[in-house]
Amino acid sequence: MQRVVIGLSGGVDSSVAAYLLKEQGYEVVGLFMINWHDTTGTLEGDCPWHDDRVFAELVARRLDIPFHVVDLSEEYRRRVKLLRDNMREKSITYHWHDPETSFLEAVFSRGDRRLADAIEAAWRDGAKFDSWSEYFSLERWLKALAACGLDPAFYANRTRSRDEVLPWSCVSTGVRTEFLWRERELAYQAKITPDCRKQCTGCGADKLYTGGVCDA
C-alpha cells in the first residue's frame, strides 16, 4: 500500500482530500504544521493555531488515520526572509502577511469601544500610514494600548465563554447566537450539520423573509 502524508489544517479542503485518498486505498498520514508562533515575547497569550490543531486532530480521529504535529516556525521564518530578500524580479509578485499586523487586526476585529482611546493615542503618537510596512510599528500600538490600560491578548487570544456578551451582539443578521454556538460544539465533535435545503437547521434566518420561509 502506498503511503501519502497530507497536511491537515482542520479545514474542508485538506479533510476531504484525506478522505478521498483513504477511500482510494492509500495509507494516509495526517500532518499538522505549526508555521508561526511568537518566540520574542512581543505577542502575548496563546497562539491562534491551537484551535486549528484541535480540528485537524478531530478529522484524523474520524478518518482513523495517524496524526503528527511538527513545529516548522523557525524554518518558516528563514524561508520567508530568504524569499523576501531575493525575489527582486518585477515579473514576480510575492505576497506575505506579517504576523504582527495580523495580531493587531485580531485585536481590532474582536475589540470593543474601549479601543477608541487606544486608536486615538496611537494616532497622536504617529500611527498614520500603518498600511505601509515601513511606517508600521507594533511597539507604538502596544504602547498606546498599555497607556489606555488595555491588554491586546484579552481581545486577540482569549477563548470566549458561551454567556459572554460580545461587542457585536447588538447587531442582528437573523442567525441566532444559540445556533452558532451549537454549530461550534458540533464542529468539535466532527459532526456535520444537514443541508438546510433538505432539513431546516433552525438558524433563525427564516425570520428575515416574508412568511417566515427562507429561500435556501
N, C-alpha and C positions, 0 to 999 in steps of 0.2 A: 504494500500500500504506500502510495506516495504521500509524503508529509508536506503540509503547507502551513507556514506561520503567517498569521494575519494580524495586523494592528487593529485592536478593538478599542474604539473610542467611547463606546457606550451609546453611540448614535445609531440611526437607522441603517445607513449605507453599509458600515462595516459589519453590523449584526446580520443583515440579510446576506451579505457576501459569505460570511462564515457558515450560515445555514445552508446556502446553496452548494458550497464546496463540500460540506459534510454529506449532503444528500447525493452528491455525485461520487461518493466513495472515497474521498480524500481523508487522510488523518490530519485534522485541523488542530492547530495550537494557537490559542489566543495570547496576544502580547499587548500589554498596556504600557505606553511610553510616556514618562514624565519628561517633558521638554523644557519646563521652566519652573523654578521656584526660587524665591529670594534667598540669597546667601550673604547679603551685605547688611541685613538688618534695616534696610531702608523702608521696606514694606512690612508692616506688622500684621499679625493674625494668620489664620490658616490660609493655605493656598487653594484657589478655586478648582484645582484638578481633583480634589478629594471626591466630590460627588460623581465626577466622570468615571473615576476608578470603580466606585460602587456599582454604577450602571454596567460598566464593562464586565465586572465580575459576575453580576447577575445574569448577563447574557451567556457567559461561559458556562455557568451552572445549568442554565436552562437547556443549552445545547449539549451539555455533558462533555465538554472538551477541557483540556488542561489550560490553566491560566497563569501567566507570569507577568511580573512587573519589572521594568528596567528604568533606571534613572539616567537619562541622557542629557541632563540640563547643562553640564559643563561642555559636553561635545556640541550641544546646540549653540551655546554662546560662541564657541570657537568658530563654528561653520558660518554663523550669521556674520561675524566680524570679517571672516575671510571673504565672503561674498560681497559685503558692502565695501570693503577696501579695494577689491579688484575688478568689480564689474563697472567699467568705465565706458563701454561701448554705447553709443547713442541709440543703437538699434535694439538694445536690451533694456527692458524695464524690470526693476526688482522692487517688489512690494514687501514691506515688513513692518508690522505694527509693534511699536515699542511697548514693553510690558509696563513701564512706569506710567505711560499715557493711558493704557488700558485700566490700570489700577485707579487712576483719578476718574476715568469715565465711569467705573463701577461705583465710586463714591457718589458722584452726582446723579447717576441714573437711579440709585436706590435711596437718595437723601431726602431730607425734609426741609422745611422753611428756615431752619436754623443755619443752613449752609449759605443763605443770602449774605449774612455778615462776613463769612469767610471769603466769598467771591469778591465782595467789595474791598476787603482788606488786601487780598492778593492783587487786585487791580490797582489799588493805590500804591502797592509795592512794586509795580512794574509789569504785572502779568497782563499784557495787552495783545501780543501776537503769538499766543501759545500754540496755534495750529502749525507753526513752523518750528521744527525741532531745535533750530539754533537759538530760538527765543524761549523755548520751554524750560522750566525749572521746577522739578518736583519738590526740591527743597523749599522753594518760595511758597508753594501751595501748602506743604506740611507746616511751615511756619505760620501761615495765615490761619490754618485750621486750629493749631495749638493755641494761637492768640485768642481765638474765639471759644476755647475750651472744648473743642470737638476732636474726637478720635476717629480718623478715617477708617480704621479697621472695623469700627462699630457699624459702618454703612456697607463696606465692601466685602467683608469676610465673615460676618456673623450669620449663624443659622437662625431663621425666624421661626417663632413658635406659632402654633395654629391660631391662637386667640389674639395675636398682635394686630393692632390697627395700623395698617401701612399708610404711608403718605399719600398714595394714590387710591385709597379705599373710597374716597369721596367721589371718584369718577366711575360711572357705571357704563359698561359696554353690553350689558344684558346678561352676560355669563356670570353665574353666581360664584362667590368665593368658595362655598362648600363644594361645588363641582370641581373647581381647580385643585382644591386640597385632596379630594378623593382621587383625582387623576394622578396626583403626585404619589399617593400611597400605593396605587395600583402599579405605577411605574417601578417603584422599589420592589414590588412583588413580581415583576416581569409579567404582569397580566395585561392583555390587550383589551381596550375598550371597543365594543362593537361599532361598526359603521353606522352613523346616525341616520343614513338614508334607508337603513334596514330596520333599525331599532333606536327609538329616541333615548338619548342618554340623560335627559333631564338637566341639560346645562343651563337652561334659563333663557337662551337666545330666542325662543319662540315668543317671548313677551314683546319682542321688538317688532313683530309682524301683526298686521291686521288679522283678527280672527284667532290669534294665538298659535298659528302654524307657520313654522319656518320653511324656507324654500330649499332646504338641503336635499 
